[in-house]
Amino acid sequence: MFCQALRRFCQKLLRRCTLEQPMAETARSLTTPEVVALGVNYTVDISVYILLGEVARNKAGPSIVICFLVASLTSVLAGLSYAEISTRVPHSGSSYHYSFVTIGELGAFITGWALIFINVAYVNIVIRTWIFIFDSFFGNQIFQMLYDSISQNVSRAFVEILVFFVVFLVLFFMELLSRNIRYIPLVIKVSTLVKILVLSFVIISGFIKGDLHNWRLTEEDYKMAGLNGSSTLGPLGSGGFVPFGLEGIFHGASTCIYAFWGFTNIITRVEEAQNPQHSIPVGIVITLFICFFLYFGVSAALTLMVPYYQLQLGNTLPEAFLHIGWVPAYYVVAFGFLCIVFEDIFDFMFLIQYVMAHPAMAQEGFLFPVLARILTYTYTPMMATVTFGIVAAITSFFFGLTDLLELMSLGTLIVFSLMTFGILIVRYQPEMQSGGNETVVQEENGPTAERLTPRGLLFPGSSSPTPLSGRVVCVCSSLLILLIILLCLGLAQWPVLLSGDPVWITVVVVLLVLITGLTGVIWRQPQRPSASHFKVPALPLIPLLSIFMNVYLMMQMMARTWARFGVWMLIGFGIYFGFWIQRRLVINPT
C-alpha cells in the first residue's frame, strides 16, 4: 500500500502537461530578421553595463574575452535545446511552460521559481543601474545631497531603499503608460539600433585609443600605480593577459553566462513568427553569435582603454572615456545606456506576464492565487508586479550588485540544465495519448510481456520508443546527472589532479567509464519519430556536453551564492509542498 501511494505521488510530481492548439490564430507578422532583432534587443541589455567592470576587475582581467567565449559556447549548446522545443511545441511561452511539457510538474516549478528570482534580481539591478547612470550626469552629487539632508534622522540604508522605491514607481507607471503606445515594435527596433550603435562606438573607440600594454601588465605596473601590496582594491592577480589564472577564467565565465540569458525570450514570440519552424531556431543561433561578437568586442576595447584594476563597478563604460580624455563621449555613452535601461524596464513587465500569467504559476496552483489577478484593460499582472517590486526592494538590503549577478547566473545555469535534460528525455519517450495521460497508463493497462534484460539495454526489440525504453532513458539520464555532478566536483580539484594524486585520478577515470557506459545505453534506445524542422544533433552527446558545461560553471560559484540560492529554493519548496500538494491531495487524492 505504501509503495503504491509513493508511486502515485511521484507520478503527480512528474505529470507533464499537453498544450492544446490555440483556439484563434494570431497575426503572424515577424520575419526571421525581426526575430533576430528581438533576440538581440532582449539579450544585449544592462548586463553588458554591469558585468564588464565586475568580471574584468575582480575575476578575469583582460581574459574576460575568453570568459565571454566560454559563456557563449555554453549558451549555444543550451540554445539548441530551446530551438528544438520551440519547433515541437508551437506555443509562445517561457522556460517554465516548456519544462512542464518535457520534464513534468516538479521540474516546471523549479524552473518557474528560479525565473521569478532571476526577474526579481533583474529589477533590482535595472533600477540600481538607472540610479548610477542618472546620477553620473550630474557628477554623482544628487544622491549624495539626498543622503546628507535626510540621513541625519534616519539610516543611510533607509534612504537607499526610499530612492529605490521612488525610481521603481516612476518606471512602473511609465510602463503602464507604454501599454497604450501603438508603435511598440518601432520602439524596439529603434532601441536595438541604439544599442548596436553605442556598443559599436565603444568598440571602434577602444581599438583607436587602446594600448596593448594593458594586456601585458606586470607587478611593476602595480607598484608604479601605488598598488603594491596593501591596496583596498583587493587581489590584483599576477599580471599579463590572464592575471587570475584558469580559475579566474571559469569563475568569470560562470558570471558572464547571464549576459546571454535574453535569447530565451525569443520563445515568447513563437505564435507571432511567420515561419516559427525556421525563424525561431535560426533566430536563436544568429542572436547568440551577434551578441558574442558585441560582448567580445566591447570587453576587448574596454580592457585596452583602461587597465583592468582601474575599472569602476556600476558606471564602467562611460568612465572609460573619462580615462582616455574623451569627455563628450562620456555623456553620449551614458545617455545611450540610459535609454537602454528605460527600454529594459518596458520589456521586464512583458516578461513577467509569461512567467506568472500565461498560464500563470498561480493559476496552475503553484503559487498563491492572488498573484494571478490581472487588470482588465492593460492585462498587466498587477499583483505579481507589485510583489516583484517589494521583494526586489527587500533584496537590496541584503545583496550587492556582485551578489545579484552571481545569483542570476546560477539560476540561469540551472534553467539551462533543466531545459537540456528535458530534450534528452522527451526524444526517447513514446507519444502521449490525448488528454495528457502519461505512458505509465499504457504500461499498466497493456501487455506485460516487455521485460528488461541485459541484452535489451543495448539491443532493444522495438524500433520506436516504448514505456520500458522511455523509463530506461529516464533512469540512465538521472544517473548521468549525478555522475556529471561528481565528475565536476572532482575536476574542480584540478591542481590535485595535475599533481598526479592516484586517488583523485582513479575516481575521475571510474566516473568517465560509467558516464561513457550509460551514454552508450541511452544512444542505443529508439527515438521518437518527429517531423520537427530542427533537432539537436548528435543526441545524447550534445545535451550531455551542455549539462556538463552548465554544472562545471555552477561549481565555480561561491559557497555563499549557493547558500543564498538554496534558501530561496527552500522557500519555494515550502510553498509547493505545503500549499499546492496539500490542496491537490485533499481535493483530488487519486
C-alpha positions, 0 to 999 in steps of 0.5 A: 500500500505504501509503495503504491501511494509513493508511486502515485505521488511521484507520478503527480510530481512528474505529470507533464502537461499537453498544450492544446492548439490555440483556439484563434490564430494570431497575426503572424507578422515577424520575419526571421530578421525581426526575430533576430532583432528581438533576440538581440534587443532582449539579450544585449541589455544592462548586463553588458553595463554591469558585468564588464567592470565586475568580471574584468576587475575582480575575476578575469582581467583582460581574459574576460574575452575568453570568459565571454567565449566560454559563456557563449559556447555554453549558451549555444549548446543550451540554445539548441535545446530551446530551438528544438522545443520551440519547433515541437511545441508551437506555443509562445511561452517561457522556460517554465511552460516548456519544462512542464511539457518535457520534464513534468510538474516538479521540474516546471516549478523549479524552473518557474521559481528560479525565473521569478528570482532571476526577474526579481534580481533583474529589477533590482539591478535595472533600477540600481543601474538607472540610479548610477547612470542618472546620477553620473550626469550630474557628477554623482552629487544628487544622491549624495545631497539626498543622503546628507539632508535626510540621513541625519534622522534616519539610516543611510540604508533607509534612504537607499531603499526610499530612492529605490522605491521612488525610481521603481514607481516612476518606471512602473507607471511609465510602463503602464503608460507604454501599454497604450503606445501603438508603435511598440515594435518601432520602439524596439527596433529603434532601441536595438539600433541604439544599442548596436550603435553605442556598443559599436562606438565603444568598440571602434573607440577602444581599438583607436585609443587602446594600448596593448600594454594593458594586456601585458601588465606586470607587478611593476605596473602595480607598484608604479600605480601605488598598488603594491601590496596593501591596496583596498582594491583587493587581489590584483592577480599576477599580471599579463593577459590572464592575471587570475589564472584558469580559475579566474577564467571559469569563475568569470565565465560562470558570471558572464553566462547571464549576459546571454540569458535574453535569447530565451525570450525569443520563445515568447514570440513563437505564435507571432513568427511567420515561419516559427519552424525556421525563424525561431531556431535560426533566430536563436543561433544568429542572436547568440553569435551577434551578441558574442561578437558585441560582448567580445568586442566591447570587453576587448576595447574596454580592457585596452582603454583602461587597465583592468584594476582601474575599472569602476563597478556600476558606471564602467563604460562611460568612465572609460572615456573619462580615462582616455580624455574623451569627455563628450563621449562620456555623456553620449555613452551614458545617455545611450545606456540610459535609454537602454535601461528605460527600454529594459524596464518596458520589456521586464513587465512583458516578461513577467506576464509569461512567467506568472500569467500565461498560464500563470504559476498561480493559476496552475496552483503553484503559487498563491492565487492572488498573484494571478489577478490581472487588470482588465484593460492593460492585462498587466499582472498587477499583483505579481508586479507589485510583489516583484517590486517589494521583494526586489526592494527587500533584496537590496538590503541584503545583496550587492550588485556582485551578489545579484549577478552571481545569483542570476547566473546560477539560476540561469545555469540551472534553467539551462540544465533543466531545459537540456535534460528535458530534450534528452528525455522527451526524444526517447519517450513514446507519444502521449495519448490525448488528454495528457495521460502519461505512458505509465497508463499504457504500461499498466493497462497493456501487455506485460510481456516487455521485460528488461534484460541485459541484452535489451539495454543495448539491443532493444526489440522495438524500433520506436520508443516504448514505456520500458525504453522511455523509463530506461532513458529516464533512469540512465539520464538521472544517473548521468546527472549525478555522475556529471555532478561528481565528475565536476566536483572532482575536476574542480580539484584540478591542481590535485589532479595535475599533481598526479594524486592516484586517488583523485585520478582513479575516481575521475577515470571510474566516473568517465567509464560509467558516464561513457557506459550509460551514454552508450545505453541511452544512444542505443534506445529508439527515438521518437519519430518527429517531423520537427524542422530542427533537432539537436544533433548528435543526441545524447552527446550534445545535451550531455556536453551542455549539462556538463558545461552548465554544472562545471560553471555552477561549481565555480560559484561561491559557497555563499551564492549557493547558500543564498540560492538554496534558501530561496529554493527552500522557500519555494519548496515550502510553498509547493509542498505545503500549499499546492500538494496539500490542496491537490491531495485533499481535493483530488487524492487519486 
